């Protein structure tokens, strides 16, 4: 038996007081080389990229470094996998590191 609503493309809905934001939460526990790979696709067997109809943000937690990335859907550019480099400031997703203010 699956919980009701298990097929929603988002994990959390935030009420900012001005709007509702749908957020998908992902995590990575083990780096591959110097980067963490985070699944940014939806679907059990066939992955497809998230769209603006699915979510507003993807929140990625890199567990060993205790670092969060708050990434707007527009920055995903239809990727199904993200490579996050917390030690490299030149990483394309660096501007979204700990970018909690984007959820306000």
VMD Tcl script that builds the backbone (N, CA, C; Angstrom):
set m [mol new atoms 312]
animate dup $m
set s [atomselect $m all]
$s set {name element resname resid chain x y z} {
  {N N UNK 1 A 0.833 -1.182 0.000}
  {CA C UNK 1 A 0.000 0.000 0.000}
  {C C UNK 1 A 0.877 1.243 0.000}
  {N N UNK 2 A 0.566 2.205 -0.850}
  {CA C UNK 2 A 1.306 3.459 -0.904}
  {C C UNK 2 A 0.488 4.550 -0.219}
  {N N UNK 3 A 1.180 5.498 0.405}
  {CA C UNK 3 A 0.455 6.606 1.022}
  {C C UNK 3 A -0.295 7.417 -0.028}
  {N N UNK 4 A -1.411 7.971 0.358}
  {CA C UNK 4 A -2.180 8.828 -0.544}
  {C C UNK 4 A -1.347 10.044 -0.925}
  {N N UNK 5 A -1.345 10.399 -2.190}
  {CA C UNK 5 A -0.587 11.565 -2.634}
  {C C UNK 5 A 0.864 11.274 -2.947}
  {N N UNK 6 A 1.251 10.024 -2.924}
  {CA C UNK 6 A 2.641 9.652 -3.159}
  {C C UNK 6 A 3.111 9.984 -4.577}
  {N N UNK 7 A 2.206 10.278 -5.469}
  {CA C UNK 7 A 2.593 10.541 -6.857}
  {C C UNK 7 A 2.814 12.027 -7.140}
  {N N UNK 8 A 2.652 12.888 -6.156}
  {CA C UNK 8 A 2.872 14.323 -6.374}
  {C C UNK 8 A 4.339 14.567 -6.718}
  {N N UNK 9 A 4.622 15.519 -7.605}
  {CA C UNK 9 A 6.005 15.784 -7.993}
  {C C UNK 9 A 6.779 16.590 -6.956}
  {N N UNK 10 A 6.135 17.010 -5.881}
  {CA C UNK 10 A 6.791 17.817 -4.857}
  {C C UNK 10 A 6.664 17.120 -3.505}
  {N N UNK 11 A 7.562 17.470 -2.589}
  {CA C UNK 11 A 7.536 16.908 -1.245}
  {C C UNK 11 A 6.911 17.852 -0.231}
  {N N UNK 12 A 7.087 19.151 -0.462}
  {CA C UNK 12 A 6.670 20.159 0.509}
  {C C UNK 12 A 5.993 21.313 -0.224}
  {N N UNK 13 A 4.946 21.850 0.387}
  {CA C UNK 13 A 4.341 23.086 -0.101}
  {C C UNK 13 A 4.538 24.131 0.988}
  {N N UNK 14 A 5.181 25.237 0.615}
  {CA C UNK 14 A 5.440 26.321 1.554}
  {C C UNK 14 A 4.469 27.466 1.296}
  {N N UNK 15 A 3.900 27.989 2.372}
  {CA C UNK 15 A 3.044 29.169 2.288}
  {C C UNK 15 A 3.870 30.352 2.746}
  {N N UNK 16 A 4.251 31.214 1.816}
  {CA C UNK 16 A 5.099 32.362 2.148}
  {C C UNK 16 A 4.284 33.541 2.662}
  {N N UNK 17 A 2.964 33.414 2.625}
  {CA C UNK 17 A 2.102 34.531 2.978}
  {C C UNK 17 A 1.663 35.297 1.748}
  {N N UNK 18 A 2.416 35.159 0.673}
  {CA C UNK 18 A 2.071 35.804 -0.596}
  {C C UNK 18 A 1.756 34.782 -1.674}
  {N N UNK 19 A 2.328 33.573 -1.532}
  {CA C UNK 19 A 2.117 32.529 -2.533}
  {C C UNK 19 A 2.462 31.171 -1.937}
  {N N UNK 20 A 2.071 30.139 -2.645}
  {CA C UNK 20 A 2.414 28.769 -2.275}
  {C C UNK 20 A 3.536 28.298 -3.203}
  {N N UNK 21 A 4.550 27.677 -2.626}
  {CA C UNK 21 A 5.680 27.166 -3.398}
  {C C UNK 21 A 5.765 25.656 -3.252}
  {N N UNK 22 A 5.868 24.958 -4.364}
  {CA C UNK 22 A 6.053 23.508 -4.356}
  {C C UNK 22 A 7.549 23.221 -4.441}
  {N N UNK 23 A 8.043 22.444 -3.471}
  {CA C UNK 23 A 9.476 22.167 -3.373}
  {C C UNK 23 A 9.699 20.655 -3.370}
  {N N UNK 24 A 10.591 20.211 -4.212}
  {CA C UNK 24 A 11.030 18.818 -4.201}
  {C C UNK 24 A 12.332 18.768 -3.417}
  {N N UNK 25 A 12.432 17.845 -2.460}
  {CA C UNK 25 A 13.612 17.729 -1.610}
  {C C UNK 25 A 14.387 16.479 -2.005}
  {N N UNK 26 A 15.674 16.655 -2.245}
  {CA C UNK 26 A 16.564 15.542 -2.599}
  {C C UNK 26 A 17.771 15.587 -1.677}
  {N N UNK 27 A 18.480 14.477 -1.591}
  {CA C UNK 27 A 19.700 14.450 -0.779}
  {C C UNK 27 A 20.739 13.570 -1.444}
  {N N UNK 28 A 21.977 13.772 -1.025}
  {CA C UNK 28 A 23.093 12.944 -1.490}
  {C C UNK 28 A 23.982 12.673 -0.286}
  {N N UNK 29 A 24.351 11.422 -0.110}
  {CA C UNK 29 A 25.140 11.034 1.056}
  {C C UNK 29 A 26.589 10.709 0.734}
  {N N UNK 30 A 26.885 10.436 -0.530}
  {CA C UNK 30 A 28.235 10.024 -0.906}
  {C C UNK 30 A 28.688 10.774 -2.157}
  {N N UNK 31 A 29.832 11.462 -2.062}
  {CA C UNK 31 A 30.320 12.142 -3.263}
  {C C UNK 31 A 30.901 11.145 -4.257}
  {N N UNK 32 A 30.860 11.538 -5.509}
  {CA C UNK 32 A 31.547 10.804 -6.574}
  {C C UNK 32 A 32.679 11.711 -7.005}
  {N N UNK 33 A 33.867 11.391 -6.576}
  {CA C UNK 33 A 34.990 12.292 -6.810}
  {C C UNK 33 A 34.808 13.515 -5.927}
  {N N UNK 34 A 34.820 14.691 -6.537}
  {CA C UNK 34 A 34.662 15.930 -5.780}
  {C C UNK 34 A 33.247 16.489 -5.861}
  {N N UNK 35 A 32.333 15.745 -6.479}
  {CA C UNK 35 A 30.974 16.245 -6.663}
  {C C UNK 35 A 29.949 15.261 -6.107}
  {N N UNK 36 A 28.806 15.800 -5.773}
  {CA C UNK 36 A 27.665 14.989 -5.375}
  {C C UNK 36 A 26.692 14.961 -6.546}
  {N N UNK 37 A 26.156 13.799 -6.829}
  {CA C UNK 37 A 25.142 13.690 -7.870}
  {C C UNK 37 A 23.776 13.635 -7.205}
  {N N UNK 38 A 22.894 14.486 -7.685}
  {CA C UNK 38 A 21.544 14.574 -7.149}
  {C C UNK 38 A 20.561 14.309 -8.276}
  {N N UNK 39 A 19.647 13.403 -8.034}
  {CA C UNK 39 A 18.617 13.089 -9.005}
  {C C UNK 39 A 17.667 14.280 -9.112}
  {N N UNK 40 A 17.526 14.827 -10.294}
  {CA C UNK 40 A 16.614 15.954 -10.523}
  {C C UNK 40 A 15.526 15.564 -11.509}
  {N N UNK 41 A 15.254 14.275 -11.614}
  {CA C UNK 41 A 14.209 13.803 -12.514}
  {C C UNK 41 A 13.099 13.147 -11.730}
  {N N UNK 42 A 11.943 13.052 -12.355}
  {CA C UNK 42 A 10.815 12.401 -11.687}
  {C C UNK 42 A 10.405 11.182 -12.471}
  {N N UNK 43 A 9.793 10.258 -11.784}
  {CA C UNK 43 A 9.355 9.009 -12.400}
  {C C UNK 43 A 10.117 7.847 -11.810}
  {N N UNK 44 A 9.431 6.761 -11.603}
  {CA C UNK 44 A 10.041 5.606 -10.962}
  {C C UNK 44 A 11.004 4.877 -11.895}
  {N N UNK 45 A 10.572 4.579 -13.115}
  {CA C UNK 45 A 11.392 3.781 -14.016}
  {C C UNK 45 A 12.020 4.612 -15.126}
  {N N UNK 46 A 11.243 5.506 -15.673}
  {CA C UNK 46 A 11.751 6.388 -16.718}
  {C C UNK 46 A 11.787 7.799 -16.141}
  {N N UNK 47 A 12.972 8.331 -15.988}
  {CA C UNK 47 A 13.140 9.668 -15.409}
  {C C UNK 47 A 12.869 10.731 -16.463}
  {N N UNK 48 A 12.142 11.748 -16.049}
  {CA C UNK 48 A 11.966 12.913 -16.898}
  {C C UNK 48 A 12.218 14.144 -16.055}
  {N N UNK 49 A 12.677 15.205 -16.669}
  {CA C UNK 49 A 13.029 16.390 -15.888}
  {C C UNK 49 A 11.787 17.059 -15.291}
  {N N UNK 50 A 11.985 17.711 -14.161}
  {CA C UNK 50 A 10.905 18.497 -13.573}
  {C C UNK 50 A 10.643 19.708 -14.449}
  {N N UNK 51 A 9.413 20.175 -14.414}
  {CA C UNK 51 A 9.050 21.381 -15.155}
  {C C UNK 51 A 8.437 22.390 -14.185}
  {N N UNK 52 A 8.194 23.585 -14.666}
  {CA C UNK 52 A 7.569 24.628 -13.848}
  {C C UNK 52 A 6.133 24.252 -13.495}
  {N N UNK 53 A 5.556 23.309 -14.179}
  {CA C UNK 53 A 4.220 22.812 -13.812}
  {C C UNK 53 A 4.298 21.850 -12.640}
  {N N UNK 54 A 5.489 21.263 -12.390}
  {CA C UNK 54 A 5.671 20.293 -11.311}
  {C C UNK 54 A 6.073 20.956 -9.998}
  {N N UNK 55 A 7.131 21.770 -10.053}
  {CA C UNK 55 A 7.716 22.361 -8.840}
  {C C UNK 55 A 8.180 23.785 -9.117}
  {N N UNK 56 A 8.402 24.508 -8.034}
  {CA C UNK 56 A 9.008 25.842 -8.131}
  {C C UNK 56 A 10.502 25.781 -7.806}
  {N N UNK 57 A 10.866 24.900 -6.856}
  {CA C UNK 57 A 12.252 24.785 -6.399}
  {C C UNK 57 A 12.614 23.327 -6.154}
  {N N UNK 58 A 13.899 23.041 -6.295}
  {CA C UNK 58 A 14.469 21.779 -5.851}
  {C C UNK 58 A 15.426 22.118 -4.719}
  {N N UNK 59 A 15.220 21.500 -3.566}
  {CA C UNK 59 A 16.106 21.687 -2.417}
  {C C UNK 59 A 16.978 20.443 -2.312}
  {N N UNK 60 A 18.285 20.619 -2.413}
  {CA C UNK 60 A 19.220 19.493 -2.372}
  {C C UNK 60 A 20.105 19.606 -1.138}
  {N N UNK 61 A 20.107 18.551 -0.327}
  {CA C UNK 61 A 20.905 18.513 0.898}
  {C C UNK 61 A 22.077 17.567 0.687}
  {N N UNK 62 A 23.289 18.079 0.844}
  {CA C UNK 62 A 24.496 17.252 0.772}
  {C C UNK 62 A 24.838 16.880 2.212}
  {N N UNK 63 A 24.467 15.698 2.596}
  {CA C UNK 63 A 24.461 15.278 3.994}
  {C C UNK 63 A 25.831 15.386 4.678}
  {N N UNK 64 A 26.909 14.821 4.135}
  {CA C UNK 64 A 28.182 14.882 4.855}
  {C C UNK 64 A 28.701 16.303 5.082}
  {N N UNK 65 A 28.400 17.216 4.150}
  {CA C UNK 65 A 28.863 18.601 4.273}
  {C C UNK 65 A 27.832 19.490 4.966}
  {N N UNK 66 A 26.635 18.951 5.192}
  {CA C UNK 66 A 25.518 19.708 5.762}
  {C C UNK 66 A 25.317 21.023 5.013}
  {N N UNK 67 A 25.240 20.911 3.700}
  {CA C UNK 67 A 25.061 22.062 2.811}
  {C C UNK 67 A 23.753 21.866 2.049}
  {N N UNK 68 A 22.993 22.941 1.939}
  {CA C UNK 68 A 21.746 22.938 1.175}
  {C C UNK 68 A 21.882 23.811 -0.060}
  {N N UNK 69 A 21.254 23.394 -1.134}
  {CA C UNK 69 A 21.109 24.195 -2.344}
  {C C UNK 69 A 19.608 24.377 -2.581}
  {N N UNK 70 A 19.191 25.623 -2.746}
  {CA C UNK 70 A 17.801 25.947 -3.028}
  {C C UNK 70 A 17.774 26.447 -4.480}
  {N N UNK 71 A 17.396 25.561 -5.376}
  {CA C UNK 71 A 17.559 25.806 -6.811}
  {C C UNK 71 A 16.197 26.046 -7.475}
  {N N UNK 72 A 16.011 27.208 -8.091}
  {CA C UNK 72 A 14.752 27.445 -8.803}
  {C C UNK 72 A 14.645 26.564 -10.043}
  {N N UNK 73 A 13.435 26.234 -10.399}
  {CA C UNK 73 A 13.210 25.357 -11.546}
  {C C UNK 73 A 13.858 25.904 -12.815}
  {N N UNK 74 A 13.882 27.208 -12.982}
  {CA C UNK 74 A 14.481 27.793 -14.188}
  {C C UNK 74 A 15.969 27.488 -14.308}
  {N N UNK 75 A 16.646 27.281 -13.187}
  {CA C UNK 75 A 18.082 26.985 -13.208}
  {C C UNK 75 A 18.369 25.518 -13.522}
  {N N UNK 76 A 17.373 24.662 -13.390}
  {CA C UNK 76 A 17.596 23.239 -13.677}
  {C C UNK 76 A 17.765 22.982 -15.168}
  {N N UNK 77 A 17.143 23.795 -15.980}
  {CA C UNK 77 A 17.251 23.682 -17.445}
  {C C UNK 77 A 17.029 22.265 -17.952}
  {N N UNK 78 A 15.981 21.652 -17.421}
  {CA C UNK 78 A 15.540 20.315 -17.843}
  {C C UNK 78 A 16.562 19.209 -17.575}
  {N N UNK 79 A 17.503 19.446 -16.669}
  {CA C UNK 79 A 18.448 18.391 -16.296}
  {C C UNK 79 A 17.726 17.333 -15.456}
  {N N UNK 80 A 18.199 16.097 -15.588}
  {CA C UNK 80 A 17.672 15.015 -14.754}
  {C C UNK 80 A 18.652 14.626 -13.662}
  {N N UNK 81 A 19.891 15.086 -13.784}
  {CA C UNK 81 A 20.917 14.845 -12.771}
  {C C UNK 81 A 21.698 16.130 -12.566}
  {N N UNK 82 A 21.966 16.452 -11.305}
  {CA C UNK 82 A 22.779 17.621 -10.978}
  {C C UNK 82 A 24.087 17.158 -10.381}
  {N N UNK 83 A 25.158 17.828 -10.733}
  {CA C UNK 83 A 26.454 17.594 -10.092}
  {C C UNK 83 A 26.769 18.834 -9.286}
  {N N UNK 84 A 26.785 18.672 -7.981}
  {CA C UNK 84 A 27.015 19.789 -7.063}
  {C C UNK 84 A 28.397 19.668 -6.455}
  {N N UNK 85 A 29.153 20.752 -6.534}
  {CA C UNK 85 A 30.527 20.809 -6.042}
  {C C UNK 85 A 30.585 21.840 -4.910}
  {N N UNK 86 A 30.366 21.463 -3.672}
  {CA C UNK 86 A 30.340 22.464 -2.594}
  {C C UNK 86 A 31.668 23.173 -2.364}
  {N N UNK 87 A 32.775 22.590 -2.799}
  {CA C UNK 87 A 34.080 23.222 -2.578}
  {C C UNK 87 A 34.523 24.111 -3.741}
  {N N UNK 88 A 33.751 24.134 -4.828}
  {CA C UNK 88 A 34.118 24.943 -5.987}
  {C C UNK 88 A 33.175 26.134 -6.141}
  {N N UNK 89 A 33.680 27.356 -5.979}
  {CA C UNK 89 A 32.806 28.519 -6.156}
  {C C UNK 89 A 32.377 28.728 -7.604}
  {N N UNK 90 A 33.036 28.075 -8.550}
  {CA C UNK 90 A 32.683 28.230 -9.958}
  {C C UNK 90 A 31.597 27.259 -10.415}
  {N N UNK 91 A 31.102 26.434 -9.530}
  {CA C UNK 91 A 30.027 25.497 -9.857}
  {C C UNK 91 A 28.806 26.298 -10.321}
  {N N UNK 92 A 28.130 25.876 -11.384}
  {CA C UNK 92 A 26.976 26.635 -11.873}
  {C C UNK 92 A 25.871 26.820 -10.826}
  {N N UNK 93 A 25.837 25.960 -9.838}
  {CA C UNK 93 A 24.790 26.049 -8.824}
  {C C UNK 93 A 25.257 26.746 -7.550}
  {N N UNK 94 A 26.491 27.252 -7.533}
  {CA C UNK 94 A 27.017 27.964 -6.359}
  {C C UNK 94 A 26.136 29.118 -5.892}
  {N N UNK 95 A 25.519 29.894 -6.793}
  {CA C UNK 95 A 24.664 30.991 -6.319}
  {C C UNK 95 A 23.462 30.521 -5.492}
  {N N UNK 96 A 23.147 29.236 -5.578}
  {CA C UNK 96 A 21.981 28.715 -4.873}
  {C C UNK 96 A 22.337 27.993 -3.574}
  {N N UNK 97 A 23.624 28.010 -3.244}
  {CA C UNK 97 A 24.053 27.390 -1.994}
  {C C UNK 97 A 23.505 28.196 -0.824}
  {N N UNK 98 A 22.762 27.520 0.049}
  {CA C UNK 98 A 22.137 28.141 1.224}
  {C C UNK 98 A 21.296 29.366 0.840}
  {N N UNK 99 A 20.663 29.315 -0.312}
  {CA C UNK 99 A 19.880 30.451 -0.824}
  {C C UNK 99 A 18.442 30.418 -0.298}
  {N N UNK 100 A 18.311 30.321 1.001}
  {CA C UNK 100 A 17.004 30.232 1.642}
  {C C UNK 100 A 16.136 31.447 1.355}
  {N N UNK 101 A 16.771 32.577 1.117}
  {CA C UNK 101 A 16.025 33.812 0.846}
  {C C UNK 101 A 15.136 33.689 -0.395}
  {N N UNK 102 A 15.450 32.764 -1.293}
  {CA C UNK 102 A 14.640 32.602 -2.496}
  {C C UNK 102 A 13.238 32.064 -2.172}
  {N N UNK 103 A 13.096 31.487 -1.004}
  {CA C UNK 103 A 11.804 30.922 -0.611}
  {C C UNK 103 A 10.900 31.940 0.092}
  {N N UNK 104 A 11.353 33.158 0.208}
  {CA C UNK 104 A 10.550 34.191 0.894}
  {C C UNK 104 A 9.584 34.865 -0.051}
}
mol reanalyze $m
mol bondsrecalc $m
mol representation Tube
mol addrep $m
